[in-house]
Amino acid sequence: MEMYDVVVGGGDTAVSHVQRLVGIADRVTLVHRQAGLRSQFGLPGAVAEARNLGILLGTAAEEILGSARILAAGDVSSPLKMIITAVAQAAAAAHEAYLEIRAPYWAA
Ligand SMILES: Cc1cc2nc3c(=O)[nH]c(=O)nc-3n(C[C@H](O)[C@H](O)[C@H](O)COP(=O)(O)OP(=O)(O)OC[C@H]3O[C@@H](n4cnc5c(N)ncnc54)[C@H](O)[C@@H]3O)c2cc1C
């Protein structure tokens, strides 16, 4: 199964996700509304030049299409708009996503 990921945002969280995903996904696309990333670290050169990474700046995601299940976390999916909630949901969503694409050693 091929894995295509879209990361929306330009901050540290988005950049760290891109760094991890380019190592496991077939294709990663970073979408950010502004003209430049606002992450204080930026993308490391090796990641920025990864052949499976596409970067769309000045671009807003408007709609998520398709019938496949969508993993969501944070303010968009919870009435409790707090950092701890967003982070916990993100960890659970990331774990679910990983289980779907890989058979990790702890699930054997
Ligand atoms: C002033 C303020 C103070 C706060 N203080 C606290 C606090 O003390 N403690 C606490 O727990 N919580 C606090 N919060 C809440 C906390 O910031 C949020 O709960 C948390 O940031 C949610 O994380 P998230 O990833 O769901 O969303 P966000 O952090 O909002 O991340 C969403 C990202 O997606 C981007 N984005 C959105 N739409 C699009 C689009 N169409 N295309 C491209 N990019 C898009 C945004 O620009 C943003 O970078 C505060 C919030 C505010 C506004």
The ligand as an ORCA input file, in Angstrom:
! r2SCAN-3c Opt
* xyz 0 1
  C      -4.519     33.448     22.752
  C      -4.604     31.972     23.054
  C      -4.084     31.494     24.236
  C      -4.162     30.135     24.533
  N      -3.647     29.689     25.713
  C      -3.712     28.385     26.007
  C      -3.157     27.882     27.222
  O      -2.625     28.617     28.062
  N      -3.245     26.551     27.480
  C      -3.828     25.682     26.584
  O      -3.867     24.472     26.846
  N      -4.344     26.138     25.408
  C      -4.308     27.456     25.103
  N      -4.830     27.896     23.915
  C      -5.438     26.921     23.005
  C      -4.368     26.182     22.184
  O      -3.563     27.149     21.522
  C      -5.071     25.282     21.149
  O      -5.945     24.400     21.823
  C      -4.039     24.465     20.364
  O      -3.116     25.315     19.720
  C      -4.772     23.605     19.314
  O      -3.821     22.992     18.471
  P      -4.253     22.549     16.994
  O      -3.072     21.850     16.432
  O      -5.548     21.815     17.060
  O      -4.549     23.898     16.199
  P      -3.562     25.103     15.833
  O      -2.453     25.232     16.836
  O      -4.471     26.271     15.642
  O      -2.895     24.640     14.465
  C      -3.621     24.625     13.254
  C      -2.691     25.048     12.108
  O      -3.357     24.863     10.860
  C      -3.242     26.057     10.083
  N      -4.410     26.119      9.210
  C      -5.706     26.226      9.557
  N      -6.493     26.208      8.466
  C      -5.674     26.052      7.410
  C      -5.902     25.947      6.007
  N      -7.130     25.966      5.477
  N      -4.823     25.807      5.205
  C      -3.566     25.774      5.735
  N      -3.301     25.858      7.066
  C      -4.346     26.009      7.881
  C      -3.146     27.204     11.077
  O      -2.518     28.341     10.514
  C      -2.293     26.552     12.193
  O      -0.909     26.668     11.929
  C      -4.774     29.244     23.608
  C      -5.278     29.738     22.411
  C      -5.196     31.080     22.125
  C      -5.748     31.599     20.819
*
